[in-house]
Amino acid sequence: MKTVKTVKTVKTLEPIGNGQSVPSRAYERIMEYIAAGDLAGGKLPPETALAQQLGVSRTALREALQRMESEGYIVRRRRVGTVVLANRLKLDAGLERLNSVTQIVQGAGMTPGTAFRDWRRDSANRLIAQRLGISIGDPVSVMERVRTADGTPFCYDINFIPTKYITEEDEDSIGESMLRYLSDRHGQIRQALAYLYPYTADAIVSERLGVPVGHLLMLLEHTHYAPDGNPMWYSRTFHRSDVISFHIIRSL
């Protein structure tokens, strides 16, 4: 009996048209290609083949790829090729609302999770004491976590909380949402002061989030206030900018 060999169809990219600059159009077309094929974790075709499929020069293609790499969507590795780190943004949050990471993930129809958790007791240094309105050397509970959305690590947070509010005895009761737990225990947290900074992954953050050193991140610093107006919880959260975005609604 003759064996019939099945030929796998390989998806290709459509050539780009006119309008935007060639590198910008190449960027958009590659991003569409990644999203359509759900290629996170996979690789793009070699540069020569990619340039031919798009009908652009290698120079224009490299400019598009450089932009994608700076935004954290891909990483180019020698002798490996161009590896896709993430698809288009899946999460978006408004900074004007005090939502927990758990609420943001659930609001996007995804499942929140925690891939890493470490708990310790420490003494407040000058910065932590200032943020929490306590004295230098006062005991604080420190919790580090890596949060996930549908299993994808997208933020790493370091939380500092005076021990009068939370201790290691609470660890097994916290669940996924620190905001909900503290609000249930000590009254609804309704206000937080937040600062947003650009950040590139160092060795520790790189390891926690599984991204290359230098990967583009957003650092969100939060000080949450108890109902009596006293600082209750200070956190530093490193977000993958290729997975989550933040917006602010502005009006007169």
N, C-alpha and C positions, 0 to 999 in steps of 0.2 A: 504494500500500500504506500502511495506517495505521500510524504509529509508536507502539509501546507504551512509555510512559515508566515507568521503574523508580523506585519510591518507596523511599528509604532509611529503614529503621526506626531511630529515635533512642531509645537506651536512657534510661530515666528512673529516678529514685530512688523507692523505696517510702516512704510516710509513716511516721514513727516512732511507736512505741507508748508505753505508760506504763512506769514503773519508775524509771530514772535521771532525773537532771535533764534538762530539754529540751536545753540546750546540749551536754551530754555525749552524749546519744543522737544528736544531730545530728552531732557529731564522729565517732562510731563509724560511723554510716551513710555519711557522706561518705568515710571511710577505706575502707570496704568497696567502695564504688562505684569509687574510684580503683584499688584492687587488682584488682577484677574486670575493669576495662577497660584495665589497664596504661597509665594515662594520663600517666606521667612524660613531661614535655616538652610536654604538651597543656594545655588550659584547662578549667576548670569552667564550667558554665552561669552566666549572669548571676545576681546575688544575688536579684533578684525571682523569677526562674524557679526557682531553687534552693529558696528559702523556700516557694514554692507546692508544689513536688514533695514536700518533706519535711513540709509542713503545720505549719510553725513560723513564728514572728514573725521579722522582719528583725533584731531585737535579739538573739534567741537564736542565729540563724544567724551573725551577726557575732562573737558570743562564741566560737562553735565555730571559725570561720575564724581568729580571732585566736590561738587555742590552736594550731591547725595551723601557722600562720605562725611562731610562736615556737619550735615544735619542728622547723622546717625543712622541712616537707612542701610548702608552697606559698609563693608570694610574690604580693602584690596590687599591681598596677601601674596607675597612673592612665591612662585611655584605652586600656588593653590588656586588663585583666580579671585574673582569678585564675589564675595559671600554676602548674601542678603540677611540683614539682621532683623528687619521688621517690615511690615506692610505699611499702608497709609495709617494715619492716626485713627485709633479706635475709641479713645477716651477723651472727653472734653469737660472742663469744669469751670464754673463761674466763680471768680474769687470774691464776689460780693456776697455769696452765700456761704454759711459756715456748715459745710458738709464734710462728713468723714470720708476717708478713702473707700471704706466699705460701701457707703451710699453712692459714691461716684461710679464705682464698678457695677453695682447692682442696677443703677440708673441706665447704664449702657447695655443692659441685658446680659451681663457677663457674671461669672462666679468669682467672688473674692476669696483670697486665700493667703496664708502666711507660709513662706518657704523656709524662713529662718527666724529664730527668736532667741535672744540672749538677755539675761537679766542679771543685774548686779547692784550693789549699794556702793555709793561713792560720797565724797565730800565736795560741796559746791566750791568751784573756783570763782575768781572775780566775775567772769562773764555770766556764769550760771546764777550766781548770787544776785547780780544786777537784774537779770531778766525775771527772776522769780521773787524779787523783793525780800530776800533772806540774807543771812550773814555768811561771809566766807567761812567754809568749814562745816556748815550745817549739813546734815545727812540728806541725800537725795536718792531716789530710786532711778536707775538708768535702764531703759529697755531699748534694745536694738531689734529691728524687724526688717525683713524683706517681704513686701506685699506683692501679690500676684493677681492677675486678671485672666481667667481661663487658663491658669497654669503658667502664664508668662510673667516673669519678674519685671516690674516696672517702677517700683520705688523702694528706696531703702531709707528708713527713718531711725533717728536717735532721739529718744525722749527722756526728759529730765523732769521729775516730779518730786516735790517734798514728801518725805516719808509719812507725814501726818495725813496725806491723802491716799497713798498707795504704797504697799510693800510687796516683798516677794511672796507673801501669803496670798496675795490676790492673783498671782500669775495664772493659775488654772481656771480662774473665773472670768477673766477679761473678755475672752472670745475674740472676734475679729475687729470690733470697734472700740478703741480706747475712749473716743468721744462719748459714746453711748454709756460705757461703763462708768466713767467718772461723773457724768451727768446723773445717772441713776443713783449713784452713791452719795453725791455731795450737792445736788441741785443742778438744774439745767445750765450748761455752759452756753451763753448766748453771744459772747463777744470774744474776738481774737484780733491781735495786731499781727499783720503778716508783711513780710518783705520777700521779694522774688529776685533772685540773682542768676546770671548765667554761670555755669560751672562745667569744667571738664573732668572726667573721671580720673581719680588717682588710683593707686594700686589697690587700696582697700575697697573703694566703691566699685571698681572694675570687677573685683572678685565676687562681691556680693550680688551684683546685678548681671554678671556674665557678659559684660561688654568690654571692648578694648580700652586700654588706658588712653585717655584723650577723647573718649566718646562724649558727645555733647549732651549735657544734662541741664536741668533747672533745679536750683536750690531754693526751697521754700522754707523760710524761718517763721515760726508761729509762736506767739505767746498767748495762751488761752487764759481767760479770767473766770474766777468763781462768781457765783451770784452776788457775793458781798463786795465784788470789785477787786479782790486781791488776785495776783497772778497765781495760777494753779499748775500750769503745765507749759513747759518750753520744749519745742521740738525743732529739729533740723531734718528736712526730708529732701532726698535727692531723687528727682523724677527723670525717667528716660524721656527726652523730648521727642523721640520717634514713636512713642506709644501714647503719650498724654499731652494735651495742650490746655492752656488756661486762658480764659477771656474775662473781660470786665465790661459790663454794660454801662455806658456813659450817657447822661442826658442833662438837659438844662433844668 
